[in-house]
Structure formats: structure tokens, C-alpha cells
């Protein structure tokens, strides 16, 4: 999957992430991967499988089970001129490193007057739908999108999984990449990049004129499925993939609402204080007079994510919920 590839290639989201890691390790000796089980085990979700054998234990480092310690080590390595990629097993476990992320990684450049950049990439799995219960399944991206000093990314396509990592490593600020666990097995044709990967702008995944479905990450496939159902009823939905959660692409959101005059925001996080709430507020601030109906939000139920399959599915935003919200806005 070199830069000169011009044809489409069959792959999975997991393999696209792995190839991005492989390319980063090959292209820059300062890059190394560290985290729980990233080496001999191949990563808790299999993303780094085979990289230890290819690059050795100096470049692919298994760490103790202490998120605060190894994220802190990653910050120190970045300050010393390295380009660490730190893998945290799930977003829930990242809370054990929140002090390092918020009080050190996000603030040092500002507090040092621009003298101490922290070029650190932190990858973590997020989201539910895999029966991993309440301590492994939440969507806390909105918490991190609240923090100045970091960039927050949520790849939802094979192309973003493959090509977001390189510019993230080139960013002088810390970058958090949230990989929804339901996407790892998604397969398809990986298209070659038409231009340099853009980390600042949302993407229109489906054009439409009747309503905007605004989402990111693991909810994108559900939004696209909802758009298909709505199209069968003559409702043309535009699907916006936010991709970058901090900074948000206000211009893309505003432009979409100006075209459709209605919006549904889909977010697997809880409704209260969510990223969906932030997007809805920005629509109200910037596009109020464009709206022909109140902004609808489709979020997870305000409960810890259940383990039981039917309860878990009932707690999460589903395609039928998105279709119903679109009908409330359009009808």
C-alpha cells in the first residue's frame, strides 16, 4: 500500500490501521508504538498484529497495565523529540490517564510560551455494540473534544483509517484518534488518496437536499443506512461525517443546514452534555434562520451500557431511530 498505488484494494478497517502504523514505523525512526498487549499479543483488537516481529521490541513496546504511567512516558518521549503512538485499550481506560492528557499533554505548549510542543498520538477504541459491558463500551469522545490544546479525530471510513495517522504524527499538538470497535471488521475497497489527508474538515458522505444527518465514527454506517431508507420514501438525506471532533468544522455544518433546512445529529454518547449538544448549539447559533424544524438528536440511553445483547441494542442509536427523527423533522 505504498504512496504510488493507483488502484483500489480490498481491505478491512483493522488492516488499514495496521498498514498506517507500518508505514509510520518504516518512514521515521522516531516513531514507536507502545501500549498494553500491542506487541506479542498483536493488540487487544488485533491492529498491531505482526508489527513486533517486523520492527522489534524497541519500536513496538508492551507496557505495564498503568495508563497514567505509559501515557506519561509517551508525553516525555514526545518532549524529547520522539514521535510516540500510544495505544489505550478502550476509552474507558483512558480516564486513568486523564490527568496526563489534560494537565500535561494539552497544556505544556501553552504554558511554555510555545517552547514545548507535544507531538504525541494516542489511539483508543471507543463505542459499544460488542457486548463488552459498561466498563469497556462508552463513547467519551465529547469529553476530550472539550479540551483546548488537543486535536480529536474519529475515522469512520477505510480511507480515513489508512491515511489519518501520518498527518496526525506531523501535528505539533497531541492528537487523539478514536477507533470505533464495530468498524474493525468492516471491509471494502480502499481507494487511493486523491490529495493530502485533511484533518480539519468534515466530509459529505452522501449528498441530499431535504435533511442533514450529522454524525461521526461508528454511527456513520447507521446514518448511511437511514439515508437509504429515507431515499426509498422520496426523502433525500445529506450525510455529514464530522471526522474531526476538535476542531469542529462549523462551515461544513452551516453549509449543509443551509441546503437542507433540517438536521438530525447522531451521537452514540449520552444526550446530556454530549457532542450532539454542542453541534446542535452551533446550528442554533449559526443557522437559526435557515431551520424549518427544530434540530433532532439521536443519542444513547442515559444508562451504563448493558451487557445483554437486546438491552445493549435498545440503549444505542439505531437506524430506525434516525429514520424516525428525520420524519419528525420533515413531516
N, C-alpha and C positions, 0 to 999 in steps of 0.2 A: 504493500500500500504506500509506495513512495509518492513524492510530490509530483512525479511525472505521469502518474496513472491517469488515463483519459477515459477509461471505460467503467461502467457500473459493475460492482462486485457484490455478490451475496454475502451477507454477514449478519451478526447479531449485535445488539446494543452492547452486550458484555464484551464481545470480541473487538468492537470498535473502540471501547475504552481501553482495552488491553493494548491495542495497536498504538493508541495515542501515548500510553505510558512507554511502550517500547521505543517509539520514535524519540520521545523526550530523553530517555536514558542514553540512546545512541548519539544524539546530536549535541549533548552538552555534558561534559564530565562533572559539572557542578550539581547536576540533578541526581537525587537519590529518593527512593521510596521507603517510607517507614510506617509501621503500624502493627496492630495485633494480627498475627497469622498471615501477614502479607507474603511471607517467604515460603517456607516448606509446605504449608497448607495451601498456598495459592490464593489467599484472600478468603474471607468468610463467604463471599458471594462469587468466588472464582475469577475475579477480574485480573488478578496478578499471576495466575497460574502459568508456570514455566519461566517467569522472569528471574527467579533466584538462580536457576540453572544456567540461564543465559548471561546474567550480569554479575553474579556472585553476591556474597553476604555483605560486602561493603556498600553496595548500591541498592540492595533490597534487604532491609533490616527488620527482622522481627523484634518487637518491643515487649516489655512487661505490660501487664494489664493495669496501666495507670495513664489515663488520658491526659491528666494535667501534666504529668512528667514528660510524655513524649511530644505533646504539642508544645510545651515549653522548650524542649530540646530542638524542635523544628524552628521555633522563633529564634533561638540562639544561633542555629546554623544559618538561617537567612541573614541575620545581622552580620555574621562573619563572612558573607559572600557566597554561600551555597544557595542552591535552588531546591529546597526540600519539597516533596509531595508527601503530606501526612494523610494517612487513611484512618478515619474513625469508623468503627464498625456500623453504628447506627446513630442517627441524630439524637436519640435519647441519651446515648452515652456521651455525646458532646457536651452535655450540661456539666459533666465532671471537669471539663476544660474551659468552661465559660469564663473564668477569671483570666486565664491566659489569652483567650481570644479577644475579650472585651477590654481588659485593663492593660494588656501588653501589645498584642499584635495590632489592634485597631488604633492605638493611641500614640505609639512611640514616634512615628514620623511627625505628627503634630507637636508633641511635647518637646521634641528635639529641634524644632525650628527647621525641619526638612533634612536633618543630618542623618537620621536613622531609618531608612526605608526597610520594610519587612517583606521581601518578595517570597512569600510563603503561599503554597496552595494546600488547602485542606479539602479532601474528598470525604463524603459520607453518604451512606444510604439513608433514604427517608421514605415515609409513607407506609400505608397499610395494604391489606388485601391478600396477605400471605399466611394468615393465622399465626402470627408471632406475638400476639397479645399486647398488653398495654405498655410494657416497658421496652418494646422494640418497634413500635408501629406508628409513632406520631409524626405529624408534619409541622415542624417548628421553624421552617424557613423564614416565616414572617418575623420571628423574634430576631433573627440575625439581620434581616433586611432593615430593622430598626436602627442598626448601629452605624454611625458615621465612621469612615476610615477603612471599610472593607468593601469588596465587591462580592455580590451574591449571584450565582449562576444556577440555572436549572435546565440542563439539557433534556430534551424530550424526543429528539429525532436521532437517527443513526449519524447524520452529518454533524450535529452538534456534539454528540458523544465522541466522535472521532477528532474533531477539529477545534474544540474549545480549549483544550489543555495547553497547547503551545502559546497562544496569546495570554492565557492566564499566568503562565510561568514568566512571561515577559513583563507583566504588570509590576510596578514597584510596590503596589499595595497588596495586602493579604487578599486572597481570592478563595471563597468557599464555593465548592461545587456540590450540589445536591443531586444525587442519582436515585430516582425512584425505583424501589426494588421490583416493582411489577414490570419494569421496562427491560430488565437484563436479558430476558429470553426473546424479546421482540426481534424478529428477523426481517430482512428485506434487502433491497438493492441499495448499496451505498454509492451515492453519486459523487463524482469528483468535485471539489470546491471550485466554484466559478470565479471567486475572488477571495481576498483575505478574510478570515473569520472575524465577524463583527460582534463585539461583546457589549455594545451599547444600545442596540436597537431590538425591538420586538419584531416578529415575523408574521406575515399574513399567511396562514396555512391553508385557508380556503376563502376565496372572495365571496362577498354577498352584499345585499342591499337592504335587507329587511330587519336584521338584528345582529348585534355583535356578541359573540361568545368569547369571553376573555378568560384565559387560563394559562397554565404552565405545567411542566413536569408530567407526572403520571396521570393527570386529568385530561391531557391533550387528546389521547385516543377516545375518551368518552365524549369529549366535545365534538370531535370529528364524526363519531357515530351518531350523535344527536343531530348534527347538521345534515347527515344523510337522511335521517327520519323526517326532519323538517322539510327537506327538499322534496320528498315524496308527497308532501302536503301542499307544495307550492310556496313554502316559506324559504327564502334564500338567506341563510345564515352566514355571516363572516366569522371565521375562527382566527383569533389573535393568540399567538403563543408569545407570552411575555419574555421568556428566555432569560433575561436579566432582571432580577428582583430588586437589586440595588446597584446602580440607579435604575429606577423605572423609566420607561420610555413614554413620557407624557404625550409627546407629539403623536405617536402611533395610536395611543388610546383615543386621544381627542379626534384625530382624523377618522378613525373607524366610526365613532359615535356620530360624527358629522355626516357620514354616508348613510348610516342605518337608523339613527334617531332612537335606538333602543339598545339596552345592554343587559347581558347576564354575565356575572362574574363567578367563575367556578374555582373553588379552592378547597383542597382536602383538609386544610386546617380547621380548627373550630371557628365558628362565626364571630364570636366576641373578640374584638381586638385583632382581627385577622388581617392578612394581606388583602383579602377581598374587601374588607372595610376601608383600607387605605385607597385601593383603586376606585371604589365607589365614591369616596370623598373627593378624589381628584376629578372624577367625572362631574360631580355636582359643582365643584369649583370652576372647572374649565369648560364644561359643555352643558350647563344647566338649560340654556335656552334652545339647545339642539334636541333635548329629550322630548319624546312624545309619550313616554310612560316612565314610571319610577324604575330605578335600577334594581334588578333582581340579583340575589346572591344564593348560590348553592354551595353549602359547606357541610362538613361532618357534624353529626350529632354531638351535643355538648356532654359527652361521656368519655371516660377512658376507653380506648379501642378494645372491643371484646375479642375473646379468643374464638368462640363458637362461630363457625362459618356463616350461618344465616344472620346472626346478630352483627357480625363484622360487616357483612354486605349491607345490612339495614342501616348501619351507622355512617356509611360512606356515601359521598355523592355518586349517583349512578346516572347512566344515560337517560333513563326515564325521568329522573328529577330535573335534568337540564331541559328536556323537551317540555315538561310541564311548566317550568319557569319561563321558557320562551313563549309559550302560549299565553301565559298571564300578561306578558308584556305586549304581545302582538294583537291578541283578540280584543 
